[in-house]
Amino acid sequence: MSAYDFDNSSDGDWENSEELSWNEFDWQRYLKQNDKEIAEFLGHYHRLKHKPGHLDEIAQLMKWEVEDWGGADFEETDEEMEQEESEAASETDFDPYSVHKHPVYIVSHGLYQHLFHCWEHFLTQSKGSVDAIMGARFATSLHAGEFNAVMGINALDMGDFNLAVCHLKNGLAAVNHTMAVLQEVRCENVRLLQAFQGEVLQVLFDLRDLWLRVMNDCREEERRGKER
């Protein structure tokens, strides 16, 4: 995935910010709309996660720019493209840009929401068979991964590609730690444990795939910047 349109910095979206005067209600509405986007992504994810190339297919369904999600080769008619551009423009004419709109944020935050939900469901169904220390270790590893993802996306959005890479490397380390802790989880219900581990591993591999794409794009952009 090409995580960012490097030739179109988000700074331009704030050029008319002086004309924007949003109150608390406006921002609450904005955040609720973002929650709907994340829920929409997760709906597609649950339906398509077992298909090859599902992240790229979901990007198309979410109407994210193809150049912002590399590796996909989607073909649309001129009429379809014009209609989508018109709909997008009408929806966002009066909305400011924020990191909440970034596809990588929506995917990362959405997948971590799902991981926390899976963990909560597993703990409930295992009926106290997981000790408190293991529970804390697993939740801490999830928090570390999501924190570094969000910080990396924020750095990416500011155009600091090296900082974005560093945070995403920390995120990948957290993903590896989550995988290690996952193998230590024990439960008397073997089928429940296997289903839980399988679902978590699927999501972690998708997060790793996504972040590796972003890191490659950041390094490529940094290299191109030094050659200018």
N, CA and C atoms as a LAMMPS dump frame, in Angstrom:
ITEM: TIMESTEP
0
ITEM: NUMBER OF ATOMS
684
ITEM: BOX BOUNDS ff ff ff
-5.0000000000000000e+02 5.0000000000000000e+02
-5.0000000000000000e+02 5.0000000000000000e+02
-5.0000000000000000e+02 5.0000000000000000e+02
ITEM: ATOMS id mol type element x y z
1 1 1 N 0.835 -1.193 0
2 1 2 C 0 0 0
3 1 3 C 0.862 1.232 0
4 2 1 N 0.593 2.144 -0.892
5 2 2 C 1.243 3.438 -0.834
6 2 3 C 0.45 4.281 0.137
7 3 1 N 1.022 4.519 1.308
8 3 2 C 0.236 5.036 2.411
9 3 3 C -0.097 6.501 2.299
10 4 1 N 0.573 7.189 1.409
11 4 2 C 0.397 8.639 1.388
12 4 3 C 0.645 9.144 -0.006
13 5 1 N -0.147 10.1 -0.432
14 5 2 C 0.075 10.717 -1.734
15 5 3 C 1.145 11.772 -1.547
16 6 1 N 2.417 11.394 -1.769
17 6 2 C 3.536 12.253 -1.415
18 6 3 C 3.58 13.538 -2.222
19 7 1 N 2.952 13.54 -3.387
20 7 2 C 2.963 14.738 -4.213
21 7 3 C 1.862 15.719 -3.854
22 8 1 N 1.015 15.32 -2.898
23 8 2 C -0.099 16.179 -2.492
24 8 3 C -0.153 16.224 -0.98
25 9 1 N 0.684 17.07 -0.389
26 9 2 C 0.782 17.149 1.056
27 9 3 C -0.537 17.577 1.662
28 10 1 N -0.836 17.032 2.844
29 10 2 C -2.087 17.363 3.507
30 10 3 C -2.119 18.792 4.007
31 11 1 N -0.949 19.483 4.006
32 11 2 C -0.927 20.857 4.486
33 11 3 C -1.928 21.716 3.732
34 12 1 N -2.129 21.404 2.456
35 12 2 C -3.027 22.213 1.648
36 12 3 C -4.46 22.155 2.128
37 13 1 N -4.815 21.093 2.811
38 13 2 C -6.183 20.969 3.286
39 13 3 C -6.495 21.942 4.409
40 14 1 N -5.455 22.544 4.969
41 14 2 C -5.661 23.485 6.062
42 14 3 C -5.541 24.936 5.596
43 15 1 N -5.351 25.16 4.278
44 15 2 C -5.144 26.51 3.792
45 15 3 C -6.324 27.417 4.114
46 16 1 N -7.533 26.85 4.101
47 16 2 C -8.716 27.648 4.374
48 16 3 C -9.238 27.426 5.787
49 17 1 N -8.338 26.982 6.677
50 17 2 C -8.786 26.63 8.016
51 17 3 C -9.284 27.837 8.795
52 18 1 N -8.814 29.058 8.415
53 18 2 C -9.268 30.235 9.125
54 18 3 C -10.761 30.467 8.914
55 19 1 N -11.277 29.989 7.779
56 19 2 C -12.685 30.161 7.49
57 19 3 C -13.544 29.114 8.192
58 20 1 N -12.881 28.102 8.76
59 20 2 C -13.608 27.028 9.41
60 20 3 C -13.707 27.325 10.898
61 21 1 N -14.905 27.362 11.405
62 21 2 C -15.12 27.597 12.826
63 21 3 C -16.039 26.514 13.36
64 22 1 N -15.438 25.445 13.837
65 22 2 C -16.203 24.307 14.327
66 22 3 C -16.296 24.355 15.841
67 23 1 N -17.453 24.005 16.346
68 23 2 C -17.614 23.916 17.784
69 23 3 C -17.505 22.455 18.222
70 24 1 N -17.723 22.224 19.503
71 24 2 C -17.589 20.868 20.041
72 24 3 C -18.56 19.902 19.373
73 25 1 N -19.775 20.357 19.096
74 25 2 C -20.773 19.509 18.446
75 25 3 C -20.305 19.073 17.057
76 26 1 N -19.706 20.003 16.3
77 26 2 C -19.224 19.679 14.959
78 26 3 C -18.157 18.594 15.009
79 27 1 N -17.235 18.728 15.96
80 27 2 C -16.164 17.742 16.049
81 27 3 C -16.683 16.397 16.539
82 28 1 N -17.681 16.406 17.414
83 28 2 C -18.277 15.146 17.844
84 28 3 C -18.936 14.436 16.664
85 29 1 N -19.601 15.196 15.842
86 29 2 C -20.231 14.626 14.64
87 29 3 C -19.167 14.056 13.701
88 30 1 N -18.077 14.78 13.568
89 30 2 C -16.957 14.358 12.734
90 30 3 C -16.4 13.018 13.226
91 31 1 N -16.23 12.887 14.553
92 31 2 C -15.682 11.659 15.119
93 31 3 C -16.658 10.498 14.978
94 32 1 N -17.949 10.775 15.091
95 32 2 C -18.942 9.719 14.892
96 32 3 C -18.924 9.217 13.45
97 33 1 N -18.712 10.141 12.517
98 33 2 C -18.606 9.731 11.12
99 33 3 C -17.374 8.864 10.902
100 34 1 N -16.295 9.195 11.596
101 34 2 C -15.088 8.384 11.505
102 34 3 C -15.331 6.984 12.062
103 35 1 N -16.092 6.899 13.162
104 35 2 C -16.442 5.594 13.724
105 35 3 C -17.228 4.76 12.703
106 36 1 N -18.09 5.424 11.935
107 36 2 C -18.863 4.722 10.908
108 36 3 C -17.948 4.204 9.802
109 37 1 N -16.927 4.999 9.441
110 37 2 C -15.977 4.555 8.417
111 37 3 C -15.204 3.335 8.891
112 38 1 N -14.792 3.348 10.156
113 38 2 C -14.068 2.212 10.71
114 38 3 C -14.963 0.983 10.747
115 39 1 N -16.223 1.18 11.141
116 39 2 C -17.168 0.064 11.17
117 39 3 C -17.404 -0.485 9.764
118 40 1 N -17.46 0.41 8.775
119 40 2 C -17.633 -0.036 7.396
120 40 3 C -16.429 -0.87 6.96
121 41 1 N -15.234 -0.39 7.284
122 41 2 C -14.03 -1.156 6.948
123 41 3 C -14.067 -2.54 7.581
124 42 1 N -14.413 -2.599 8.871
125 42 2 C -14.435 -3.883 9.563
126 42 3 C -15.488 -4.821 8.977
127 43 1 N -16.607 -4.255 8.531
128 43 2 C -17.62 -5.085 7.887
129 43 3 C -17.069 -5.756 6.639
130 44 1 N -16.363 -4.984 5.82
131 44 2 C -15.731 -5.556 4.627
132 44 3 C -14.655 -6.571 5.025
133 45 1 N -13.902 -6.237 6.075
134 45 2 C -12.798 -7.101 6.49
135 45 3 C -13.308 -8.473 6.93
136 46 1 N -14.34 -8.506 7.744
137 46 2 C -14.865 -9.783 8.224
138 46 3 C -15.398 -10.63 7.069
139 47 1 N -15.892 -9.976 6.049
140 47 2 C -16.466 -10.693 4.908
141 47 3 C -15.398 -11.216 3.949
142 48 1 N -14.275 -10.484 3.843
143 48 2 C -13.295 -10.787 2.791
144 48 3 C -11.932 -11.256 3.31
145 49 1 N -11.745 -11.332 4.605
146 49 2 C -10.407 -11.537 5.166
147 49 3 C -9.731 -12.839 4.735
148 50 1 N -10.497 -13.804 4.287
149 50 2 C -9.89 -15.077 3.878
150 50 3 C -9.566 -15.125 2.383
151 51 1 N -9.849 -14.045 1.671
152 51 2 C -9.543 -13.995 0.244
153 51 3 C -8.145 -13.424 0.02
154 52 1 N -7.394 -13.93 -0.955
155 52 2 C -6.099 -13.327 -1.289
156 52 3 C -6.29 -11.875 -1.731
157 53 1 N -5.392 -11.016 -1.301
158 53 2 C -5.463 -9.614 -1.69
159 53 3 C -6.652 -8.871 -1.107
160 54 1 N -7.126 -9.318 0.056
161 54 2 C -8.346 -8.719 0.603
162 54 3 C -8.169 -7.261 1.013
163 55 1 N -6.983 -6.865 1.461
164 55 2 C -6.798 -5.463 1.851
165 55 3 C -6.956 -4.531 0.653
166 56 1 N -6.425 -4.944 -0.479
167 56 2 C -6.559 -4.114 -1.677
168 56 3 C -8.007 -4.088 -2.169
169 57 1 N -8.7 -5.214 -2.051
170 57 2 C -10.1 -5.237 -2.464
171 57 3 C -10.944 -4.346 -1.555
172 58 1 N -10.641 -4.378 -0.266
173 58 2 C -11.37 -3.52 0.676
174 58 3 C -11.107 -2.05 0.376
175 59 1 N -9.868 -1.727 0.004
176 59 2 C -9.539 -0.336 -0.339
177 59 3 C -10.403 0.156 -1.481
178 60 1 N -10.634 -0.701 -2.448
179 60 2 C -11.489 -0.323 -3.573
180 60 3 C -12.92 -0.086 -3.095
181 61 1 N -13.421 -0.975 -2.235
182 61 2 C -14.776 -0.827 -1.731
183 61 3 C -14.93 0.424 -0.879
184 62 1 N -13.858 0.812 -0.183
185 62 2 C -13.893 2.013 0.648
186 62 3 C -13.696 3.286 -0.173
187 63 1 N -13.43 3.099 -1.493
188 63 2 C -13.21 4.219 -2.418
189 63 3 C -11.983 5.047 -2.038
190 64 1 N -10.967 4.365 -1.522
191 64 2 C -9.692 5.018 -1.285
192 64 3 C -8.944 5.09 -2.599
193 65 1 N -8.142 6.118 -2.771
194 65 2 C -7.417 6.327 -4.009
195 65 3 C -6.502 5.145 -4.291
196 66 1 N -6.502 4.694 -5.535
197 66 2 C -5.677 3.548 -5.911
198 66 3 C -4.2 3.841 -5.667
199 67 1 N -3.76 5.075 -5.968
200 67 2 C -2.346 5.393 -5.771
201 67 3 C -1.966 5.446 -4.299
202 68 1 N -2.976 5.531 -3.413
203 68 2 C -2.709 5.512 -1.984
204 68 3 C -2.744 4.102 -1.418
205 69 1 N -2.994 3.123 -2.278
206 69 2 C -3.054 1.734 -1.829
207 69 3 C -2.409 0.891 -2.922
208 70 1 N -1.094 0.884 -2.922
209 70 2 C -0.329 0.291 -4.004
210 70 3 C -0.567 -1.198 -4.148
211 71 1 N -0.206 -1.719 -5.315
212 71 2 C -0.341 -3.145 -5.585
213 71 3 C -1.671 -3.527 -6.177
214 72 1 N -2.615 -2.577 -6.229
215 72 2 C -3.921 -2.883 -6.804
216 72 3 C -3.977 -2.383 -8.234
217 73 1 N -4.762 -3.049 -9.054
218 73 2 C -4.902 -2.657 -10.449
219 73 3 C -6.384 -2.651 -10.789
220 74 1 N -7.057 -1.597 -10.324
221 74 2 C -8.487 -1.525 -10.522
222 74 3 C -8.785 -0.71 -11.77
223 75 1 N -9.813 -1.102 -12.486
224 75 2 C -10.221 -0.378 -13.68
225 75 3 C -11.631 0.143 -13.49
226 76 1 N -11.796 1.447 -13.724
227 76 2 C -13.105 2.05 -13.617
228 76 3 C -13.371 2.852 -14.877
229 77 1 N -14.629 2.963 -15.236
230 77 2 C -14.98 3.79 -16.377
231 77 3 C -14.876 5.252 -15.981
232 78 1 N -14.752 6.124 -17.016
233 78 2 C -14.682 7.559 -16.733
234 78 3 C -15.93 8.036 -16.007
235 79 1 N -17.085 7.482 -16.38
236 79 2 C -18.337 7.893 -15.749
237 79 3 C -18.354 7.522 -14.267
238 80 1 N -17.858 6.305 -13.941
239 80 2 C -17.813 5.872 -12.545
240 80 3 C -16.864 6.748 -11.745
241 81 1 N -15.721 7.085 -12.327
242 81 2 C -14.744 7.906 -11.625
243 81 3 C -15.293 9.298 -11.37
244 82 1 N -15.966 9.884 -12.372
245 82 2 C -16.53 11.214 -12.196
246 82 3 C -17.607 11.219 -11.119
247 83 1 N -18.433 10.174 -11.098
248 83 2 C -19.491 10.089 -10.097
249 83 3 C -18.907 9.986 -8.694
250 84 1 N -17.869 9.158 -8.526
251 84 2 C -17.254 8.993 -7.216
252 84 3 C -16.585 10.277 -6.76
253 85 1 N -15.906 10.978 -7.689
254 85 2 C -15.253 12.221 -7.324
255 85 3 C -16.275 13.266 -6.905
256 86 1 N -17.418 13.294 -7.609
257 86 2 C -18.466 14.25 -7.276
258 86 3 C -19.052 13.96 -5.902
259 87 1 N -19.29 12.668 -5.604
260 87 2 C -19.845 12.296 -4.305
261 87 3 C -18.863 12.614 -3.183
262 88 1 N -17.592 12.32 -3.416
263 88 2 C -16.585 12.602 -2.394
264 88 3 C -16.474 14.088 -2.123
265 89 1 N -16.523 14.887 -3.196
266 89 2 C -16.404 16.33 -3.037
267 89 3 C -17.577 16.897 -2.245
268 90 1 N -18.792 16.422 -2.541
269 90 2 C -19.973 16.936 -1.853
270 90 3 C -19.961 16.581 -0.379
271 91 1 N -19.344 15.439 -0.04
272 91 2 C -19.311 15.008 1.347
273 91 3 C -18.247 15.714 2.154
274 92 1 N -17.189 16.193 1.495
275 92 2 C -16.048 16.703 2.23
276 92 3 C -15.77 18.18 1.997
277 93 1 N -16.645 18.882 1.256
278 93 2 C -16.398 20.287 0.96
279 93 3 C -16.171 21.108 2.216
280 94 1 N -16.884 20.79 3.289
281 94 2 C -16.823 21.607 4.481
282 94 3 C -16.135 20.897 5.637
283 95 1 N -15.515 19.768 5.354
284 95 2 C -14.818 19.023 6.394
285 95 3 C -13.331 19.334 6.364
286 96 1 N -12.72 19.546 7.518
287 96 2 C -11.263 19.735 7.551
288 96 3 C -10.568 18.4 7.378
289 97 1 N -9.293 18.453 7.066
290 97 2 C -8.529 17.211 7.006
291 97 3 C -7.992 16.925 8.404
292 98 1 N -7.997 15.662 8.791
293 98 2 C -7.322 15.225 10.019
294 98 3 C -6.824 13.817 9.789
295 99 1 N -5.964 13.368 10.69
296 99 2 C -5.374 12.037 10.536
297 99 3 C -6.445 10.953 10.58
298 100 1 N -7.618 11.276 11.158
299 100 2 C -8.699 10.3 11.223
300 100 3 C -9.121 9.812 9.834
301 101 1 N -8.913 10.636 8.811
302 101 2 C -9.313 10.28 7.457
303 101 3 C -8.277 9.411 6.738
304 102 1 N -7.105 9.296 7.308
305 102 2 C -6.029 8.553 6.649
306 102 3 C -6.386 7.068 6.576
307 103 1 N -6.367 6.455 5.391
308 103 2 C -6.704 5.031 5.274
309 103 3 C -5.895 4.133 6.197
310 104 1 N -4.609 4.447 6.381
311 104 2 C -3.783 3.592 7.24
312 104 3 C -4.246 3.69 8.692
313 105 1 N -4.706 4.876 9.096
314 105 2 C -5.256 5.026 10.444
315 105 3 C -6.536 4.209 10.586
316 106 1 N -7.421 4.316 9.615
317 106 2 C -8.703 3.602 9.684
318 106 3 C -8.462 2.096 9.769
319 107 1 N -7.549 1.588 8.958
320 107 2 C -7.265 0.145 8.964
321 107 3 C -6.61 -0.271 10.275
322 108 1 N -5.578 0.453 10.686
323 108 2 C -4.838 0.075 11.899
324 108 3 C -5.72 0.158 13.136
325 109 1 N -6.412 1.278 13.284
326 109 2 C -7.26 1.449 14.461
327 109 3 C -8.409 0.429 14.434
328 110 1 N -8.976 0.21 13.265
329 110 2 C -10.062 -0.756 13.154
330 110 3 C -9.625 -2.16 13.508
331 111 1 N -8.47 -2.568 13.017
332 111 2 C -7.99 -3.92 13.31
333 111 3 C -7.635 -4.083 14.782
334 112 1 N -7.117 -3.026 15.406
335 112 2 C -6.832 -3.135 16.841
336 112 3 C -8.12 -3.146 17.657
337 113 1 N -9.128 -2.434 17.217
338 113 2 C -10.436 -2.556 17.873
339 113 3 C -10.893 -4.016 17.858
340 114 1 N -10.722 -4.647 16.703
341 114 2 C -11.128 -6.046 16.556
342 114 3 C -10.299 -6.949 17.466
343 115 1 N -8.993 -6.703 17.569
344 115 2 C -8.141 -7.521 18.429
345 115 3 C -8.556 -7.414 19.894
346 116 1 N -8.823 -6.191 20.344
347 116 2 C -9.253 -6.024 21.728
348 116 3 C -10.595 -6.716 21.967
349 117 1 N -11.481 -6.649 20.982
350 117 2 C -12.776 -7.325 21.108
351 117 3 C -12.578 -8.845 21.172
352 118 1 N -11.681 -9.374 20.35
353 118 2 C -11.397 -10.816 20.365
354 118 3 C -10.849 -11.241 21.725
355 119 1 N -9.964 -10.426 22.283
356 119 2 C -9.363 -10.745 23.574
357 119 3 C -10.421 -10.732 24.681
358 120 1 N -11.288 -9.715 24.649
359 120 2 C -12.35 -9.633 25.644
360 120 3 C -13.291 -10.839 25.533
361 121 1 N -13.645 -11.205 24.302
362 121 2 C -14.523 -12.356 24.094
363 121 3 C -13.857 -13.638 24.58
364 122 1 N -12.577 -13.797 24.293
365 122 2 C -11.858 -15.004 24.714
366 122 3 C -11.813 -15.103 26.232
367 123 1 N -11.517 -13.983 26.899
368 123 2 C -11.461 -14 28.362
369 123 3 C -12.817 -14.356 28.955
370 124 1 N -13.877 -13.838 28.349
371 124 2 C -15.23 -14.133 28.847
372 124 3 C -15.566 -15.615 28.674
373 125 1 N -15.252 -16.162 27.498
374 125 2 C -15.587 -17.548 27.214
375 125 3 C -14.686 -18.54 27.943
376 126 1 N -13.464 -18.137 28.26
377 126 2 C -12.541 -19.055 28.95
378 126 3 C -12.837 -19.154 30.442
379 127 1 N -13.723 -18.283 30.945
380 127 2 C -14.237 -18.376 32.316
381 127 3 C -13.134 -18.401 33.368
382 128 1 N -12.235 -17.427 33.259
383 128 2 C -11.224 -17.239 34.299
384 128 3 C -10.029 -18.151 34.228
385 129 1 N -9.871 -18.903 33.133
386 129 2 C -8.728 -19.823 33.053
387 129 3 C -7.429 -19.118 32.672
388 130 1 N -7.513 -17.857 32.234
389 130 2 C -6.311 -17.078 31.891
390 130 3 C -5.931 -16.236 33.099
391 131 1 N -4.679 -16.363 33.563
392 131 2 C -4.281 -15.618 34.755
393 131 3 C -4.127 -14.131 34.448
394 132 1 N -4.18 -13.315 35.481
395 132 2 C -4.183 -11.861 35.346
396 132 3 C -2.906 -11.329 34.709
397 133 1 N -1.774 -11.918 35.037
398 133 2 C -0.502 -11.447 34.486
399 133 3 C -0.476 -11.658 32.975
400 134 1 N -0.928 -12.814 32.528
401 134 2 C -0.982 -13.072 31.089
402 134 3 C -1.941 -12.098 30.411
403 135 1 N -3.063 -11.835 31.04
404 135 2 C -4.019 -10.889 30.481
405 135 3 C -3.417 -9.505 30.325
406 136 1 N -2.671 -9.067 31.335
407 136 2 C -2.039 -7.751 31.285
408 136 3 C -0.956 -7.695 30.218
409 137 1 N -0.172 -8.75 30.085
410 137 2 C 0.901 -8.781 29.088
411 137 3 C 0.347 -8.687 27.679
412 138 1 N -0.721 -9.425 27.425
413 138 2 C -1.29 -9.431 26.087
414 138 3 C -1.907 -8.069 25.76
415 139 1 N -2.661 -7.514 26.689
416 139 2 C -3.284 -6.208 26.455
417 139 3 C -2.23 -5.119 26.282
418 140 1 N -1.139 -5.189 27.051
419 140 2 C -0.072 -4.198 26.93
420 140 3 C 0.591 -4.262 25.567
421 141 1 N 0.774 -5.474 25.055
422 141 2 C 1.398 -5.618 23.733
423 141 3 C 0.494 -5.043 22.645
424 142 1 N -0.813 -5.218 22.791
425 142 2 C -1.742 -4.622 21.823
426 142 3 C -1.687 -3.101 21.889
427 143 1 N -1.664 -2.576 23.084
428 143 2 C -1.614 -1.123 23.251
429 143 3 C -0.346 -0.553 22.628
430 144 1 N 0.797 -1.216 22.828
431 144 2 C 2.065 -0.732 22.277
432 144 3 C 2.026 -0.708 20.757
433 145 1 N 1.432 -1.728 20.157
434 145 2 C 1.34 -1.764 18.704
435 145 3 C 0.473 -0.658 18.162
436 146 1 N -0.696 -0.459 18.759
437 146 2 C -1.597 0.584 18.269
438 146 3 C -1.013 1.971 18.495
439 147 1 N -0.392 2.191 19.653
440 147 2 C 0.203 3.495 19.938
441 147 3 C 1.24 3.866 18.884
442 148 1 N 2.137 2.939 18.575
443 148 2 C 3.184 3.241 17.602
444 148 3 C 2.63 3.395 16.195
445 149 1 N 1.568 2.674 15.894
446 149 2 C 0.934 2.844 14.585
447 149 3 C 0.368 4.246 14.444
448 150 1 N -0.363 4.701 15.456
449 150 2 C -0.965 6.032 15.401
450 150 3 C 0.107 7.116 15.339
451 151 1 N 1.158 6.973 16.135
452 151 2 C 2.246 7.953 16.113
453 151 3 C 2.968 7.934 14.769
454 152 1 N 3.132 6.747 14.191
455 152 2 C 3.769 6.651 12.885
456 152 3 C 2.942 7.305 11.8
457 153 1 N 1.63 7.096 11.841
458 153 2 C 0.743 7.712 10.851
459 153 3 C 0.745 9.223 10.999
460 154 1 N 0.785 9.706 12.242
461 154 2 C 0.846 11.146 12.475
462 154 3 C 2.134 11.731 11.906
463 155 1 N 3.262 11.037 12.115
464 155 2 C 4.535 11.493 11.555
465 155 3 C 4.503 11.465 10.035
466 156 1 N 3.888 10.439 9.488
467 156 2 C 3.737 10.323 8.037
468 156 3 C 2.934 11.494 7.487
469 157 1 N 1.892 11.844 8.201
470 157 2 C 1.025 12.924 7.764
471 157 3 C 1.734 14.275 7.819
472 158 1 N 2.718 14.404 8.697
473 158 2 C 3.499 15.644 8.795
474 158 3 C 4.652 15.666 7.792
475 159 1 N 4.862 14.549 7.102
476 159 2 C 5.936 14.477 6.123
477 159 3 C 7.28 14.084 6.705
478 160 1 N 7.303 13.629 7.966
479 160 2 C 8.552 13.179 8.587
480 160 3 C 8.641 11.666 8.404
481 161 1 N 9.19 11.257 7.262
482 161 2 C 9.158 9.85 6.88
483 161 3 C 10.067 8.981 7.742
484 162 1 N 11.208 9.53 8.163
485 162 2 C 12.112 8.74 9.004
486 162 3 C 11.485 8.456 10.367
487 163 1 N 10.813 9.445 10.933
488 163 2 C 10.144 9.231 12.214
489 163 3 C 9.011 8.229 12.055
490 164 1 N 8.293 8.302 10.936
491 164 2 C 7.218 7.342 10.674
492 164 3 C 7.773 5.923 10.633
493 165 1 N 8.905 5.735 9.956
494 165 2 C 9.525 4.411 9.873
495 165 3 C 9.915 3.908 11.258
496 166 1 N 10.484 4.791 12.075
497 166 2 C 10.911 4.38 13.415
498 166 3 C 9.723 3.922 14.26
499 167 1 N 8.632 4.682 14.22
500 167 2 C 7.462 4.284 14.996
501 167 3 C 6.862 2.973 14.468
502 168 1 N 6.833 2.814 13.158
503 168 2 C 6.264 1.587 12.6
504 168 3 C 7.17 0.382 12.873
505 169 1 N 8.488 0.612 12.949
506 169 2 C 9.392 -0.471 13.351
507 169 3 C 9.086 -0.9 14.783
508 170 1 N 8.832 0.097 15.639
509 170 2 C 8.432 -0.232 17.008
510 170 3 C 7.089 -0.968 17.015
511 171 1 N 6.194 -0.566 16.105
512 171 2 C 4.921 -1.246 15.987
513 171 3 C 5.094 -2.698 15.572
514 172 1 N 6.015 -2.944 14.638
515 172 2 C 6.283 -4.316 14.201
516 172 3 C 6.874 -5.147 15.339
517 173 1 N 7.736 -4.51 16.149
518 173 2 C 8.281 -5.219 17.31
519 173 3 C 7.167 -5.587 18.278
520 174 1 N 6.198 -4.682 18.442
521 174 2 C 5.062 -4.972 19.32
522 174 3 C 4.214 -6.11 18.75
523 175 1 N 4.044 -6.139 17.421
524 175 2 C 3.306 -7.233 16.792
525 175 3 C 4.007 -8.566 17.039
526 176 1 N 5.326 -8.585 16.897
527 176 2 C 6.082 -9.814 17.158
528 176 3 C 5.936 -10.246 18.621
529 177 1 N 5.921 -9.258 19.514
530 177 2 C 5.754 -9.576 20.936
531 177 3 C 4.356 -10.137 21.202
532 178 1 N 3.353 -9.564 20.539
533 178 2 C 1.995 -10.08 20.686
534 178 3 C 1.916 -11.529 20.218
535 179 1 N 2.587 -11.827 19.104
536 179 2 C 2.593 -13.2 18.598
537 179 3 C 3.247 -14.149 19.601
538 180 1 N 4.328 -13.687 20.229
539 180 2 C 5.022 -14.532 21.201
540 180 3 C 4.144 -14.793 22.423
541 181 1 N 3.508 -13.738 22.919
542 181 2 C 2.631 -13.892 24.082
543 181 3 C 1.44 -14.78 23.736
544 182 1 N 0.957 -14.644 22.521
545 182 2 C -0.199 -15.432 22.073
546 182 3 C 0.067 -16.927 22.203
547 183 1 N 1.293 -17.352 21.916
548 183 2 C 1.632 -18.77 21.99
549 183 3 C 1.705 -19.275 23.428
550 184 1 N 1.791 -18.34 24.38
551 184 2 C 1.867 -18.726 25.785
552 184 3 C 0.496 -18.812 26.449
553 185 1 N -0.531 -18.318 25.761
554 185 2 C -1.883 -18.343 26.324
555 185 3 C -2.367 -19.788 26.426
556 186 1 N -2.927 -20.117 27.562
557 186 2 C -3.434 -21.475 27.784
558 186 3 C -4.918 -21.42 28.144
559 187 1 N -5.632 -22.452 27.71
560 187 2 C -7.064 -22.522 27.988
561 187 3 C -7.499 -23.986 27.905
562 188 1 N -8.384 -24.386 28.811
563 188 2 C -8.855 -25.778 28.809
564 188 3 C -9.695 -26.085 27.568
565 189 1 N -10.374 -25.087 27.053
566 189 2 C -11.182 -25.26 25.844
567 189 3 C -10.264 -25.107 24.628
568 190 1 N -9.793 -26.227 24.106
569 190 2 C -8.808 -26.208 23.028
570 190 3 C -9.37 -25.577 21.759
571 191 1 N -10.608 -25.885 21.436
572 191 2 C -11.21 -25.322 20.224
573 191 3 C -11.324 -23.805 20.324
574 192 1 N -11.703 -23.308 21.49
575 192 2 C -11.788 -21.863 21.701
576 192 3 C -10.418 -21.229 21.543
577 193 1 N -9.398 -21.848 22.124
578 193 2 C -8.044 -21.313 22.051
579 193 3 C -7.541 -21.28 20.61
580 194 1 N -7.749 -22.352 19.879
581 194 2 C -7.283 -22.417 18.495
582 194 3 C -7.987 -21.378 17.615
583 195 1 N -9.283 -21.216 17.82
584 195 2 C -10.033 -20.222 17.041
585 195 3 C -9.535 -18.819 17.362
586 196 1 N -9.293 -18.552 18.635
587 196 2 C -8.798 -17.244 19.06
588 196 3 C -7.414 -16.968 18.471
589 197 1 N -6.513 -17.921 18.61
590 197 2 C -5.155 -17.737 18.091
591 197 3 C -5.155 -17.554 16.575
592 198 1 N -5.971 -18.322 15.876
593 198 2 C -6.03 -18.207 14.424
594 198 3 C -6.518 -16.837 13.98
595 199 1 N -7.551 -16.323 14.637
596 199 2 C -8.097 -15.011 14.279
597 199 3 C -7.082 -13.911 14.56
598 200 1 N -6.442 -13.967 15.709
599 200 2 C -5.465 -12.94 16.076
600 200 3 C -4.281 -12.955 15.118
601 201 1 N -3.788 -14.128 14.785
602 201 2 C -2.651 -14.215 13.863
603 201 3 C -3.008 -13.639 12.492
604 202 1 N -4.209 -13.908 12.005
605 202 2 C -4.654 -13.348 10.726
606 202 3 C -4.557 -11.822 10.748
607 203 1 N -5.069 -11.213 11.811
608 203 2 C -5.072 -9.755 11.918
609 203 3 C -3.647 -9.219 12.049
610 204 1 N -2.833 -9.873 12.852
611 204 2 C -1.457 -9.405 13.048
612 204 3 C -0.656 -9.466 11.748
613 205 1 N -0.847 -10.512 10.966
614 205 2 C -0.155 -10.609 9.68
615 205 3 C -0.623 -9.5 8.732
616 206 1 N -1.905 -9.156 8.778
617 206 2 C -2.396 -8.069 7.939
618 206 3 C -1.808 -6.728 8.371
619 207 1 N -1.721 -6.505 9.678
620 207 2 C -1.1 -5.27 10.166
621 207 3 C 0.369 -5.201 9.736
622 208 1 N 1.059 -6.307 9.851
623 208 2 C 2.47 -6.327 9.469
624 208 3 C 2.638 -6.061 7.978
625 209 1 N 1.781 -6.667 7.163
626 209 2 C 1.828 -6.443 5.721
627 209 3 C 1.599 -4.975 5.392
628 210 1 N 0.59 -4.384 6.019
629 210 2 C 0.269 -2.979 5.788
630 210 3 C 1.424 -2.072 6.168
631 211 1 N 1.967 -2.243 7.347
632 211 2 C 3.03 -1.35 7.822
633 211 3 C 4.318 -1.515 7.031
634 212 1 N 4.612 -2.735 6.594
635 212 2 C 5.806 -2.923 5.769
636 212 3 C 5.677 -2.177 4.445
637 213 1 N 4.484 -2.162 3.87
638 213 2 C 4.264 -1.384 2.651
639 213 3 C 4.496 0.095 2.909
640 214 1 N 3.949 0.579 4.025
641 214 2 C 4.098 1.999 4.362
642 214 3 C 5.566 2.346 4.57
643 215 1 N 6.293 1.513 5.281
644 215 2 C 7.709 1.765 5.542
645 215 3 C 8.512 1.795 4.245
646 216 1 N 8.218 0.878 3.328
647 216 2 C 8.914 0.879 2.037
648 216 3 C 8.651 2.162 1.272
649 217 1 N 7.399 2.632 1.319
650 217 2 C 7.062 3.887 0.635
651 217 3 C 7.783 5.072 1.27
652 218 1 N 7.846 5.082 2.598
653 218 2 C 8.532 6.171 3.296
654 218 3 C 10.013 6.21 2.933
655 219 1 N 10.641 5.06 2.918
656 219 2 C 12.069 5.006 2.593
657 219 3 C 12.315 5.419 1.148
658 220 1 N 11.415 5.014 0.26
659 220 2 C 11.549 5.404 -1.14
660 220 3 C 11.386 6.908 -1.3
661 221 1 N 10.436 7.478 -0.613
662 221 2 C 10.227 8.926 -0.695
663 221 3 C 11.401 9.687 -0.1
664 222 1 N 11.947 9.178 0.983
665 222 2 C 13.126 9.822 1.603
666 222 3 C 14.311 9.762 0.632
667 223 1 N 14.464 8.63 -0.056
668 223 2 C 15.548 8.502 -1.015
669 223 3 C 15.368 9.485 -2.177
670 224 1 N 14.129 9.598 -2.677
671 224 2 C 13.865 10.524 -3.764
672 224 3 C 14.09 11.973 -3.332
673 225 1 N 13.771 12.254 -2.067
674 225 2 C 13.976 13.617 -1.569
675 225 3 C 15.43 14.003 -1.534
676 226 1 N 16.308 13.07 -1.235
677 226 2 C 17.738 13.368 -1.194
678 226 3 C 18.324 13.548 -2.58
679 227 1 N 17.655 12.983 -3.591
680 227 2 C 18.165 13.093 -4.968
681 227 3 C 17.717 14.368 -5.653
682 228 1 N 16.777 15.1 -5.05
683 228 2 C 16.272 16.317 -5.693
684 228 3 C 17.26 17.467 -5.554
